[in-house]
Amino acid sequence: MSEIIKLEKLEEVYTMFGLSRNQVLEKFQLAGREDYARFYTLPIDQHSKYGGKNGLYCYYLYFAIASLVLKNVKNILEIGTNKGKSANLLARLFPEAIVYTVDINDVEVKFKENIKRPNIKFIKSNSFFLPSLDLPKFFELIWSDGALFYPQVAGDIIFAYNRLSRGGFLIKGCFGPFLYKDMRITDVGRTIEWMGNIIKEKIFLFPQYTDAKQNWARVLNIAFLKKE
């Protein structure tokens, strides 16, 4: 059985990895994302003002941390491409890796711009078919941001855990229940708890680093797992 540990402050995450805030900001700069580096120097109560109504997605920060900690990353999997922004950032932070990103949606203009980097491979598919796709056997980093409804969210997590290499990182947006367009989003947090009853690794819940006022943002944590 796993232990679920909730970290309340971003400084606790930096300490956990032996990093400093400046190292992370410099990594954003090296990746050509000066805007993110500038954003993360702002006081948290200014995020919505300068980053839009949703602030800046906090998992971008954890991608940068992962890029400083993980070594010899060859394959990254993203489940749920959305507009391709996170795939683009992962490709910048890990220029020597191939980012495999899977999504069922059609490719839009902005989407095409975001995923045209040479180390991004987009696969159009429902994540239900992940086991049968032409993918590497293991990944050093997996970002799961696909379905929020049961049972697909559980299936995505099961696949991700079993295809994660030893020492690799699994990062998952961890929502609680809320209404979105008259639909009740599955409590992903409960799925994480269920997972914790099966695996041996510790699961960390990282804090959100934004002052966004959206319903989804108020209940968002990031679930982080390092596979033993």
C-alpha positions as semicolon CSV with decimal commas, in nm:
position;residue;x (nm);y (nm);z (nm)
1;M;0,000;0,000;0,000
2;S;0,125;0,344;-0,092
3;E;0,141;0,658;0,118
4;I;-0,015;0,977;-0,015
5;I;0,173;1,288;0,097
6;K;0,033;1,635;0,038
7;L;0,279;1,923;0,012
8;E;0,125;2,260;0,088
9;K;0,400;2,494;-0,034
10;L;0,604;2,511;-0,351
11;E;0,923;2,548;-0,146
12;E;0,862;2,197;-0,012
13;V;0,869;2,064;-0,368
14;Y;1,199;2,240;-0,441
15;T;1,348;2,097;-0,122
16;M;1,224;1,749;-0,210
17;F;1,425;1,756;-0,534
18;G;1,723;1,953;-0,400
19;L;1,654;2,242;-0,637
20;S;1,618;2,617;-0,608
21;R;1,357;2,842;-0,765
22;N;1,627;3,016;-0,968
23;Q;1,736;2,687;-1,125
24;V;1,382;2,630;-1,246
25;L;1,350;2,983;-1,383
26;E;1,682;2,945;-1,567
27;K;1,557;2,619;-1,717
28;F;1,255;2,797;-1,862
29;Q;1,490;3,057;-2,009
30;L;1,712;2,790;-2,165
31;A;1,401;2,631;-2,315
32;G;1,315;2,960;-2,484
33;R;1,020;3,037;-2,256
34;E;1,115;3,371;-2,108
35;D;0,744;3,441;-2,057
36;Y;0,711;3,153;-1,812
37;A;1,028;3,257;-1,630
38;R;0,891;3,610;-1,593
39;F;0,552;3,480;-1,484
40;Y;0,692;3,266;-1,205
41;T;0,880;3,565;-1,059
42;L;0,546;3,738;-0,995
43;P;0,369;3,728;-0,660
44;I;0,101;3,459;-0,675
45;D;-0,183;3,711;-0,632
46;Q;-0,087;3,869;-0,967
47;H;-0,107;3,549;-1,171
48;S;-0,462;3,597;-1,295
49;K;-0,391;3,959;-1,384
50;Y;-0,093;3,877;-1,602
51;G;-0,158;3,517;-1,697
52;G;-0,525;3,530;-1,790
53;K;-0,831;3,413;-1,602
54;N;-0,679;3,070;-1,541
55;G;-0,340;3,194;-1,428
56;L;-0,062;2,970;-1,557
57;Y;-0,107;2,596;-1,547
58;C;0,093;2,480;-1,248
59;Y;0,207;2,158;-1,409
60;Y;0,435;2,356;-1,642
61;L;0,645;2,427;-1,336
62;Y;0,668;2,057;-1,252
63;F;0,772;1,976;-1,609
64;A;1,068;2,212;-1,564
65;I;1,156;2,047;-1,234
66;A;1,142;1,704;-1,399
67;S;1,376;1,823;-1,675
68;L;1,634;1,918;-1,411
69;V;1,609;1,592;-1,219
70;L;1,562;1,319;-1,481
71;K;1,866;1,208;-1,680
72;N;1,894;1,033;-2,018
73;V;1,527;1,081;-2,104
74;K;1,454;0,920;-2,440
75;N;1,075;0,882;-2,447
76;I;0,797;1,096;-2,301
77;L;0,426;1,017;-2,322
78;E;0,149;1,273;-2,302
79;I;-0,206;1,137;-2,276
80;G;-0,435;1,419;-2,392
81;T;-0,272;1,672;-2,625
82;N;-0,543;1,940;-2,602
83;K;-0,400;2,244;-2,785
84;G;-0,045;2,109;-2,786
85;K;0,100;2,369;-2,549
86;S;0,228;2,121;-2,294
87;A;0,371;1,893;-2,564
88;N;0,554;2,195;-2,705
89;L;0,699;2,281;-2,366
90;L;0,804;1,921;-2,297
91;A;0,977;1,908;-2,634
92;R;1,168;2,226;-2,548
93;L;1,264;2,111;-2,198
94;F;1,372;1,767;-2,324
95;P;1,522;1,838;-2,669
96;E;1,692;1,497;-2,687
97;A;1,370;1,304;-2,616
98;I;1,076;1,211;-2,837
99;V;0,742;1,335;-2,704
100;Y;0,460;1,100;-2,802
101;T;0,130;1,279;-2,755
102;V;-0,207;1,107;-2,797
103;D;-0,544;1,272;-2,843
104;I;-0,874;1,190;-3,014
105;N;-0,948;1,548;-3,125
106;D;-0,889;1,687;-3,473
107;V;-0,584;1,902;-3,530
108;E;-0,653;2,278;-3,530
109;V;-0,435;2,559;-3,665
110;K;-0,279;2,653;-3,329
111;F;-0,248;2,285;-3,248
112;K;-0,043;2,228;-3,565
113;E;0,189;2,514;-3,476
114;N;0,247;2,381;-3,126
115;I;0,325;2,024;-3,226
116;K;0,540;2,086;-3,535
117;R;0,866;2,061;-3,339
118;P;1,075;1,774;-3,480
119;N;1,080;1,576;-3,155
120;I;0,699;1,565;-3,117
121;K;0,504;1,270;-3,255
122;F;0,128;1,317;-3,251
123;I;-0,097;1,010;-3,260
124;K;-0,467;1,060;-3,316
125;S;-0,644;0,800;-3,105
126;N;-0,874;0,745;-2,812
127;S;-0,664;0,650;-2,510
128;F;-0,876;0,334;-2,485
129;F;-0,647;0,197;-2,756
130;L;-0,318;0,293;-2,589
131;P;-0,204;-0,070;-2,540
132;S;-0,232;-0,138;-2,914
133;L;-0,062;0,179;-3,041
134;D;0,287;0,181;-3,189
135;L;0,461;0,324;-2,883
136;P;0,788;0,256;-2,703
137;K;0,770;-0,011;-2,436
138;F;0,869;0,227;-2,156
139;F;0,877;0,601;-2,089
140;E;1,093;0,802;-1,850
141;L;0,821;1,065;-1,807
142;I;0,445;1,040;-1,851
143;W;0,202;1,331;-1,826
144;S;-0,157;1,207;-1,808
145;D;-0,406;1,480;-1,896
146;G;-0,673;1,292;-2,087
147;A;-1,019;1,180;-1,983
148;L;-1,162;1,297;-1,651
149;F;-1,448;1,050;-1,641
150;Y;-1,453;0,701;-1,497
151;P;-1,360;0,441;-1,614
152;Q;-1,133;0,592;-1,880
153;V;-0,935;0,799;-1,631
154;A;-0,854;0,480;-1,442
155;G;-0,753;0,305;-1,762
156;D;-0,515;0,588;-1,853
157;I;-0,351;0,572;-1,511
158;I;-0,317;0,192;-1,523
159;F;-0,151;0,211;-1,864
160;A;0,079;0,494;-1,757
161;Y;0,199;0,319;-1,444
162;N;0,273;-0,006;-1,622
163;R;0,464;0,165;-1,905
164;L;0,669;0,390;-1,676
165;S;1,036;0,297;-1,652
166;R;1,201;0,250;-1,312
167;G;1,306;0,587;-1,178
168;G;1,062;0,755;-1,413
169;F;0,806;1,021;-1,321
170;L;0,429;0,998;-1,360
171;I;0,250;1,333;-1,332
172;K;-0,129;1,356;-1,327
173;G;-0,368;1,647;-1,286
174;C;-0,570;1,552;-0,978
175;F;-0,916;1,708;-0,986
176;G;-1,191;1,676;-0,732
177;P;-1,560;1,654;-0,829
178;F;-1,715;1,964;-0,985
179;L;-1,958;2,062;-1,258
180;Y;-1,833;2,153;-1,606
181;K;-2,088;2,239;-1,875
182;D;-2,359;2,063;-1,671
183;M;-2,144;1,749;-1,645
184;R;-2,006;1,618;-1,320
185;I;-1,632;1,567;-1,357
186;T;-1,514;1,242;-1,202
187;D;-1,323;1,278;-0,878
188;V;-0,979;1,193;-1,016
189;G;-0,846;1,226;-0,664
190;R;-1,042;0,918;-0,562
191;T;-0,888;0,727;-0,852
192;I;-0,545;0,831;-0,726
193;E;-0,637;0,708;-0,377
194;W;-0,751;0,376;-0,525
195;M;-0,419;0,349;-0,707
196;G;-0,240;0,416;-0,379
197;N;-0,401;0,108;-0,227
198;I;-0,236;-0,111;-0,492
199;I;0,113;0,020;-0,564
200;K;0,411;0,043;-0,329
201;E;0,544;0,385;-0,433
202;K;0,462;0,703;-0,244
203;I;0,227;0,945;-0,420
204;F;0,281;1,315;-0,365
205;L;0,015;1,580;-0,415
206;F;0,188;1,898;-0,524
207;P;0,033;2,243;-0,470
208;Q;-0,119;2,450;-0,743
209;Y;0,090;2,758;-0,822
210;T;-0,169;2,999;-0,954
211;D;-0,445;3,219;-0,815
212;A;-0,696;3,121;-1,084
213;K;-1,059;3,148;-0,980
214;Q;-1,207;2,881;-1,209
215;N;-1,389;2,591;-1,042
216;W;-1,146;2,337;-1,181
217;A;-0,848;2,540;-1,060
218;R;-0,976;2,558;-0,704
219;V;-0,982;2,181;-0,674
220;L;-0,665;2,102;-0,869
221;N;-0,358;1,937;-0,728
222;I;-0,086;1,756;-0,917
223;A;-0,030;1,390;-0,833
224;F;0,335;1,292;-0,866
225;L;0,488;0,945;-0,852
226;K;0,844;0,821;-0,896
227;K;0,848;0,454;-0,992
228;E;1,078;0,231;-0,787
